[in-house]
Amino acid sequence: MKTQLTGPEKYREIFQHWLNSPSLSESEWQELSSVSGDDKEIESRFFAPLEFGTAGLRGIMGIGLNRMNIHVIRHATQAFASVIVSEGKQACKKGVVICYDCRHNSELFAREAACVMAANGVGVKIFDALRPTPELSFAIRLYEATAGLNITASHNPKEYNGYKVYWSDGAQLPPNHAKSIADAMDVIDIFNDIKRTDFDDAVKKGLIEFIGAETDEKFMTKVMSQAIDPGVVSAVADKFKVVFTPFHGTGHKLVPEALSRLGLKKLCPVAEQMIIDGAFPTVVSPNPENPEGFALAVETAEKIGADLIIGTDPDADRVGIMVRDGDKFVTVSGNQTGVLLLDYIITARKAKGSLPANAAAIKTIVTTEMARDIAEKNGVHIADTFTGFKFMAEKIARFESEKSHEYIMAFEESYGYMVGDYVRDKDAVTASMLIAEMAAYHFGNGMTLLEALNALYSKYGYYKELTLNLVMPGVDGLQKMRSLMADLRENPPKEIAGVSVLKQRDYQNGAVSVAGLGVVGETEIKGSDVLYFELADKTNFIVRPSGTEPKVKVYVLAHGENKTVCDEKADKYAEYAMSLKR
């Protein structure tokens, strides 16, 4: 039974197909059998397969076609292997690198994927234990692999797991290969068409190879090469105190190692959260974007009188920080951290004489416009991409092929930062090291990061950004999301929260429209479901559906002469955004 048979009228048939399959273990059969009388639960599990996109798969763990489990993992991997095999013998020989995070079942899923790849004649290098996502990107490039695979759900709640796919450049899978995998999944039976081999036998035969410490060291050498001026750390090392938390995840080893190699002497990890645990017992959500997750870190910081708190998400690709503000600690947003880092990298590299003449920064279209202001006023080119570091990787590749610019930093508002030529994805290990160096630099100049940020606002004007999530769960959630985007296109607003829309950019077809004039131009990039409204008060209002979760994301990018003005704008547009929810 092929996955294209799924749909609203087919979920019970698919459920029965699974229930009758000898491929299910006794415990899996028991789990499915227990819901046989619950039609809503059956529909939830079988109304459609998890959608395979350029980020791969992500979903709640459990038995069913719309869940993350070993059968879905095998199915996706068989399809992935077929794409690699189609590239030829050399592609199979170069093989894949497989990584996994701390979540429940992550190691199991990684090994299942390795078994399927090996059975299809695709060589496998698999990490000997959990590792940060950026190290996977690095390892793909280091070993010149054809592709990579990471079992992770990043910062999602503990119930989730995911299947993230990469290509030979170390970036997430390009759309054409993602489509090839999705198409292959449509014609491969989830139980009967899977090739598998025994893991231990494959290791003995050399089809699966473990990698570990030697890869760590090569990665760390590259990480430390991004330090610009370690002297600013050594100058304050006896006084400057940093608290670190990996939120029970993969940052537990390499982030403290990077900070120690940088020269930090007063580094205090949050002991309870250094324990690897996919249940994330000390936080509601292991997301560094959520301030409440830092409660234990703040408690630790207050005890030791720390100056900075650094927290990385479970797969260590995102990093969040909190900084001292008098006798309390406050959150610094992803946008704010990004502009602080950009300003520091430009300033420090100018001082060291290492800023390229053709330097460039890269951000996404939903990331703060303050970055543009900082870059351009410092003679640095800035480029926009769609959300996702695979698009940033494409931009870097274009810079390299055209010999036009040398990127010095890429970032997005959702706490992701990338520097260096050795990774093509968010890298919280390197970013944590650079954040610590930057904070030490300002500390040595008598400033907290908050004071440094306020100095930037004084120089460039005040900016405030909001990200709002219009969650649309359930079987009809996807239709609601599509309906909202279609309505905004068919009936574009002339005003948003009482403020005139001056210009609209539709990044799906590239059309740039002006009220009363119609289409007047084309965007530099297109092909993504994003609507961008430029308003009369210099606010940008952006709407796009999430590619990984059942929600529409709304971004408010406000700019004004002071915080009060921007706060008022943000509140007004937030209220309007929530009115769009269906």
Rosetta blueprint (number, residue, H / E / L):
1 M L
2 K L
3 T H
4 Q H
5 L H
6 T L
7 G L
8 P L
9 E L
10 K L
11 Y H
12 R H
13 E H
14 I H
15 F H
16 Q H
17 H H
18 W H
19 L H
20 N L
21 S L
22 P L
23 S L
24 L L
25 S L
26 E H
27 S H
28 E H
29 W H
30 Q H
31 E H
32 L H
33 S H
34 S L
35 V L
36 S L
37 G L
38 D L
39 D H
40 K H
41 E H
42 I H
43 E H
44 S H
45 R H
46 F H
47 F L
48 A L
49 P L
50 L L
51 E L
52 F L
53 G E
54 T L
55 A L
56 G E
57 L E
58 R E
59 G E
60 I E
61 M E
62 G L
63 I L
64 G L
65 L L
66 N L
67 R L
68 M E
69 N L
70 I H
71 H H
72 V H
73 I H
74 R H
75 H H
76 A H
77 T H
78 Q H
79 A H
80 F H
81 A H
82 S H
83 V H
84 I H
85 V H
86 S H
87 E L
88 G L
89 K H
90 Q H
91 A H
92 C H
93 K H
94 K H
95 G L
96 V E
97 V E
98 I E
99 C E
100 Y E
101 D L
102 C L
103 R L
104 H L
105 N L
106 S H
107 E H
108 L H
109 F H
110 A H
111 R H
112 E H
113 A H
114 A H
115 C H
116 V H
117 M H
118 A H
119 A H
120 N L
121 G L
122 V L
123 G L
124 V E
125 K E
126 I E
127 F E
128 D L
129 A L
130 L L
131 R L
132 P L
133 T H
134 P H
135 E H
136 L H
137 S H
138 F H
139 A H
140 I H
141 R H
142 L H
143 Y L
144 E L
145 A L
146 T L
147 A E
148 G E
149 L E
150 N E
151 I E
152 T L
153 A L
154 S L
155 H L
156 N L
157 P L
158 K L
159 E L
160 Y E
161 N E
162 G E
163 Y E
164 K E
165 V E
166 Y E
167 W E
168 S L
169 D L
170 G L
171 A L
172 Q E
173 L L
174 P L
175 P H
176 N H
177 H H
178 A H
179 K H
180 S H
181 I H
182 A H
183 D H
184 A H
185 M H
186 D H
187 V H
188 I L
189 D L
190 I L
191 F L
192 N L
193 D L
194 I L
195 K L
196 R L
197 T L
198 D L
199 F H
200 D H
201 D H
202 A H
203 V H
204 K H
205 K L
206 G L
207 L L
208 I E
209 E E
210 F E
211 I E
212 G L
213 A H
214 E H
215 T H
216 D H
217 E H
218 K H
219 F H
220 M H
221 T H
222 K H
223 V H
224 M H
225 S L
226 Q L
227 A L
228 I L
229 D L
230 P L
231 G H
232 V H
233 V H
234 S H
235 A L
236 V L
237 A L
238 D L
239 K L
240 F L
241 K E
242 V E
243 V E
244 F E
245 T E
246 P L
247 F L
248 H L
249 G L
250 T L
251 G H
252 H H
253 K H
254 L H
255 V H
256 P H
257 E H
258 A H
259 L H
260 S H
261 R H
262 L H
263 G L
264 L L
265 K L
266 K E
267 L E
268 C E
269 P E
270 V L
271 A H
272 E H
273 Q H
274 M L
275 I L
276 I L
277 D L
278 G L
279 A L
280 F L
281 P L
282 T L
283 V L
284 V L
285 S L
286 P L
287 N L
288 P L
289 E L
290 N L
291 P H
292 E H
293 G H
294 F H
295 A H
296 L H
297 A H
298 V H
299 E H
300 T H
301 A H
302 E H
303 K H
304 I H
305 G L
306 A L
307 D L
308 L E
309 I E
310 I E
311 G E
312 T E
313 D L
314 P L
315 D L
316 A L
317 D L
318 R E
319 V E
320 G E
321 I E
322 M E
323 V E
324 R E
325 D E
326 G L
327 D L
328 K E
329 F E
330 V E
331 T E
332 V E
333 S L
334 G H
335 N H
336 Q H
337 T H
338 G H
339 V H
340 L H
341 L H
342 L H
343 D H
344 Y H
345 I H
346 I H
347 T H
348 A H
349 R H
350 K H
351 A H
352 K H
353 G L
354 S L
355 L L
356 P L
357 A L
358 N L
359 A E
360 A E
361 A E
362 I E
363 K E
364 T E
365 I L
366 V L
367 T L
368 T L
369 E L
370 M H
371 A H
372 R H
373 D H
374 I H
375 A H
376 E H
377 K H
378 N L
379 G L
380 V L
381 H E
382 I E
383 A E
384 D E
385 T E
386 F L
387 T L
388 G L
389 F H
390 K H
391 F H
392 M H
393 A H
394 E H
395 K H
396 I H
397 A H
398 R H
399 F H
400 E H
401 S H
402 E H
403 K L
404 S L
405 H L
406 E E
407 Y E
408 I E
409 M E
410 A E
411 F E
412 E E
413 E L
414 S L
415 Y L
416 G E
417 Y E
418 M E
419 V L
420 G L
421 D L
422 Y L
423 V L
424 R L
425 D L
426 K L
427 D L
428 A H
429 V H
430 T H
431 A H
432 S H
433 M H
434 L H
435 I H
436 A H
437 E H
438 M H
439 A H
440 A H
441 Y H
442 H H
443 F H
444 G H
445 N L
446 G L
447 M L
448 T L
449 L H
450 L H
451 E H
452 A H
453 L H
454 N H
455 A H
456 L H
457 Y H
458 S H
459 K H
460 Y H
461 G L
462 Y E
463 Y E
464 K E
465 E E
466 L E
467 T E
468 L E
469 N E
470 L E
471 V E
472 M L
473 P L
474 G L
475 V L
476 D L
477 G H
478 L H
479 Q H
480 K H
481 M H
482 R H
483 S H
484 L H
485 M H
486 A H
487 D H
488 L H
489 R H
490 E H
491 N L
492 P L
493 P L
494 K L
495 E E
496 I E
497 A L
498 G L
499 V E
500 S E
501 V E
502 L E
503 K E
504 Q E
505 R E
506 D E
507 Y L
508 Q L
509 N L
510 G L
511 A E
512 V E
513 S E
514 V E
515 A L
516 G L
517 L L
518 G E
519 V E
520 V E
521 G E
522 E E
523 T L
524 E L
525 I L
526 K L
527 G L
528 S L
529 D L
530 V L
531 L E
532 Y E
533 F E
534 E E
535 L E
536 A L
537 D L
538 K L
539 T L
540 N E
541 F E
542 I E
543 V E
544 R E
545 P E
546 S L
547 G L
548 T L
549 E L
550 P L
551 K E
552 V E
553 K E
554 V E
555 Y E
556 V E
557 L E
558 A E
559 H E
560 G E
561 E L
562 N L
563 K H
564 T H
565 V H
566 C H
567 D H
568 E H
569 K H
570 A H
571 D H
572 K H
573 Y H
574 A H
575 E H
576 Y H
577 A H
578 M H
579 S L
580 L L
581 K L
582 R L
